[in-house]
Amino acid sequence: MIDKFSEGDLVYIPQAVMMWSDETQNNTPYLKTERPTTGVCLTSHAIINPKTNDRLIQIYAKGQSWAVQEKDVYLMDKKGQPSVS
C-alpha cells in the first residue's frame, strides 16, 4: 500500500480521534480529541498493528508524539484546510 503522508506533512485531526502515546512520555497513554486540531507527521511510513491490522502513523500534536490511525487524519493543503478526498 502506498504511504499517504510524508515526514513533515501538516495533518488535520478531527474531533473524537483516539491518539496513543508512549507511556514513558505521559501518564495518560491515550487521548481522545475534544475538538479538531492539527499535527505534524513524524514518519513517512505507516506501521501495521498486528492485532487489529490498522495502519498507524506517528504524529506530533499537543506537545508530544502520538500514534494515530492513518484513516482518521487528513493532509492539510497549502491554505491550511483539510484535504479530504
C-alpha positions as CSV (number, residue, x, y, z in Angstrom):
1,M,0.0,0.0,0.0
2,I,1.2,3.5,-0.8
3,D,2.0,5.8,2.1
4,K,-0.5,8.6,2.4
5,F,1.8,11.0,4.3
6,S,5.4,12.2,4.2
7,E,7.6,13.3,7.1
8,G,6.8,16.9,8.0
9,D,3.3,17.0,6.5
10,L,0.8,19.1,8.3
11,V,-2.2,17.0,9.2
12,Y,-5.8,17.7,10.3
13,I,-7.0,15.7,13.3
14,P,-10.9,15.8,13.6
15,Q,-12.8,15.7,16.9
16,A,-13.1,12.3,18.7
17,V,-10.0,10.8,17.2
18,M,-8.1,8.4,19.5
19,M,-4.4,9.0,19.9
20,W,-2.0,6.7,21.8
21,S,1.3,7.9,23.4
22,D,4.4,6.1,24.7
23,E,3.7,5.6,28.4
24,T,7.2,6.9,29.2
25,Q,6.2,10.3,27.8
26,N,2.9,10.8,29.6
27,N,0.9,9.4,32.5
28,T,-2.1,9.2,30.1
29,P,-1.4,6.5,27.5
30,Y,-4.2,7.7,25.2
31,L,-6.2,10.8,24.4
32,K,-9.5,11.3,22.5
33,T,-9.5,14.7,20.8
34,E,-12.2,17.0,22.1
35,R,-12.1,19.4,19.2
36,P,-10.3,19.4,15.8
37,T,-6.6,20.1,15.9
38,T,-3.5,20.0,13.8
39,G,-0.3,18.0,14.0
40,V,2.9,17.2,12.1
41,C,3.6,13.8,10.6
42,L,6.8,12.4,12.1
43,T,7.4,9.4,9.7
44,S,6.9,8.8,6.1
45,H,5.5,5.2,6.5
46,A,2.7,3.6,8.5
47,I,3.2,0.8,10.9
48,I,0.7,-2.1,10.8
49,N,-0.9,-3.0,14.2
50,P,-0.7,-6.8,14.2
51,K,-3.7,-7.2,16.5
52,T,-6.1,-5.0,14.5
53,N,-4.4,-4.7,11.1
54,D,-4.8,-0.9,11.4
55,R,-2.2,1.4,9.8
56,L,-0.8,3.7,12.4
57,I,1.3,6.8,11.9
58,Q,3.4,8.9,14.3
59,I,2.4,12.5,14.6
60,Y,3.4,15.4,16.9
61,A,0.4,17.2,18.4
62,K,-0.4,18.8,21.8
63,G,3.2,18.9,22.8
64,Q,4.2,15.3,22.3
65,S,4.3,12.4,19.8
66,W,1.3,10.1,19.3
67,A,0.3,7.1,17.3
68,V,-2.9,7.6,15.4
69,Q,-4.8,5.5,12.8
70,E,-3.9,6.7,9.3
71,K,-7.5,6.7,8.2
72,D,-8.5,9.2,10.9
73,V,-6.3,12.1,9.9
74,Y,-6.1,14.2,6.7
75,L,-3.4,16.0,4.9
76,M,-3.8,19.8,5.0
77,D,-3.5,21.8,1.8
78,K,-1.3,24.9,1.2
79,K,-4.1,27.1,2.5
80,G,-4.3,25.2,5.8
81,Q,-7.5,23.4,5.0
82,P,-8.1,19.7,5.3
83,S,-7.6,17.9,2.0
84,V,-10.4,15.4,2.4
85,S,-10.7,13.0,-0.6
